[in-house]
Amino acid sequence: MLILVAAAWAWTPVDGETLRYAAEWMGIEAGAATAVTRRSGEGWTTTLTTRSADWLAPLYPIDDEVRSEWTEGGSRRYVTRFREGRFQQDQAMGFGESGIHVDRHQWFPEGWRTWSNDYAAVPGVEDPLSAVLRLRSATSAVTLQVFSGKRVVPIECGVPVAELVDGVAAWRIDLRTREEGVLRDRITAWFSADDARTPLRAVVATKAGGVTVRLVGQAP
């Protein structure tokens, strides 16, 4: 029986940490992603790049990059570049005490459009990438306030459960989004049980079936 003590660790970010992932759908490799974390002033910057597999690119090319600037207090800035098929969009989101400001630049059939939106401030708000990093320090159930780009969505994260993933001791965390009282989206993530708390695997439930993201390499 695998027994772990959840309170016995504390995750510390590592400057230069590079994590490489493969994405699979229905057992077929569909893409790859790389996450790099660097110290940035008093906080950290994590950049995630995602590419579709060579066989999928002619059908649905994906060439995305998102960058999260975060601290222990939450996200400070989130910059995205999405190139997914015909969907092309650039965004820059700033989070502060005065509110959330979003600049958007998106392609439409008639050409590029640029506009901005402002939203109410939310203390401790996370962007989607910083939320994943925040879970590396989770020792109990927690609800994260994650900004989706248009609204803040509560993400309910369950109590970490000890499991083995490919023979490695890990913590499993079940995530659910709650909107208007209904649990809708589901993600299950596994983090290594050592002090590094490395994200090892995630399964995202979609209408087309589960998508599995698994760690395939890391440095240092």
N, C-alpha and C positions, 0 to 999 in steps of 0.2 A: 504494500500500500504506500502511495506517495504522500508524504506529509511535509508541508512547508509552512513556515511561520511568516505571514504576510507583513508583519511590522518589522522584520529583521533586516530590511535593506533600505537604502536611500539612493536614488538615481542621480548621478551627476553627469551633465552633458560633457562630451569630449570634442575638443576643437579638431576639426578635420575628419570626423567620423563619416564614413562612406558606406552606405547600405545599398545592395543591388537586389532587385526583385524580379521574378517572372510572374506573369499573370496568365491564368489558365481558365478556359471556359469549356465545359463538357469534356475535360481531359485533354484539350488541345491548347498548346501554348499560343496565346494571342498577342502578347506584348511584353515589354520590359520597362522597368522603372529604376531610377537611381536617386537616392536622397543623400545630400551632403550637408553637414552642419558645421558652421563656422562661428567662432566668437565674433561679436560685433558690438564694440563699445561696452556698455554695461549689460548687454543682452546677447542674443544669439540670432543667427540667420540660417534657416534651413531651406534648401532649394531642391525641389523634386521635379525631375524630367521624366516624361513618359512617351514611349514610342510603340507603335503597333508592330507586330511581327511582319517579316518580309512577305509572307503569303497573304496576310490580311491587308497590307497597305494598298494594293490596287483596288480593293473593294471598299475599304473604309480606312483611309490614312489617319493616324493620330500622331500629332507632334506637339505635345503640351509641355509647358513649364510653369510652375507656381513657386513663389518665394514667400516665406513667412518670416517676419521679423518679430521676435517674441522675447518676453522676459518671464520671470516667475509670476508676475502679476497678470499675465494674459498676452494676447496678440497686440502689437502696435501697428503693424502694417502688413498687408497681404496683396501681392501683385501676381496677376495671372495672365497667361498667354495660352489661349485654347485654339488649336487647329485640328478640328475633328470633322472629317468629311467636308461638307459645305459650311459647317458652323465655324466661324472665325470671330474671336472676341478677345479684346485686351481690357483688363480691369486693374485699377489701383484703389485699394481700400485703406483708409486711415482710421484708426481707433483712438479716441481720446476722451477726456472728461467732458468736452463740449458736444460730443456726438460721434457718429460714424459718417464719414464722407466717402463716396464712391464715384470715381470717374470711369466711364465706359466708352469704348471704341469698338463698334461691331459692324460686321459686314451684312448688308441686306441686298436683295436682288437689284435694288436701284443704286447701290453703292454703300460707302462707309458712312456711319452716323456716329456722332460723338455727343455725349450728354453726361450730366452729373445728377446724383441724388444724395440727400441727407436723411439720416435716421437718428433716432434717439440714442443717447449713450446708454451702455449696459456695462456695469462694473465687472471686470474680470472676463469679458467676452473673448472667445477664442475664434480663430479662423479654422477651417477644416484640417489644415496641416498641423497647426499648433495644438489642436485638440488631441490628435494622435500622440504627440509628444508628451502632453500632459498626463496621458494614461500610463506613461512609463513610471510615474510616481504614485499610481493609485494603489491604496492599501485597503480600501473599503468601497462600498457603493457610493456613487457620486453622480450628480446631474451637471453636465456641462452646458453652458450657454454658447451655442455655435452660430456665427453669422453665416448664412447661406449665400449672401450676395444681395438678397432682397429683404430678409427678415432674420430675426434671431430664433433659432430652433432649439428647444431643450432636448439634449441627448442623455437618456438615462443609461448609466453604465452600472452593471451589476457587480456584486461582490466577486473579487478574483477567486477563481477556482483552480486548485492544483491539478495539473494533467501532464501527460507525457506527449510531446510532439516529435515524431521521428526519433524516439528514444531520448529526447532532451527534456529535462524538467522545465515546466513552463506554467505561467498563469493564464487562464482563459478568462476573458472579459466579454460578456454579452452586452451589446449596445442596441438600444431601441430609440426611435424618434417618436415623440408624442405631439400630435397636433390636434387641437379641438377634442381632446380627451380620447383620441384613438391612437393606439400603437401601430405605426405604419411600416417604416423601413427597419431592416434588421441587419446587423453586422456582428460577426463573432471574430474576436482578435486574440492572438496568443503572444505573450511576451516571455522572454527567457526569465528563469527564476533566479539568475545570478544578479549581481549588483548592476550590470550593464542594462538589464531590462530591455534587451533588444527586441523590437517587433519581429516575430518569426513568421507569422502567417495571419491571414485574414480571409474570411469568407463573406462575400457581400451578396445578399439575396436580391435578385433582379427578376423582372417579369420573364426574362428569357432563360432563367436558371441561375444557379450560383456561380459567381466568379471567385476564383481562389487566387490570392496573391501570396507568394512564399519567398522567403529569403534564400538567395542563391550565392551570395558573397558579401564580404564586408572587410573594411580596413579602417583604422589600424586593428 
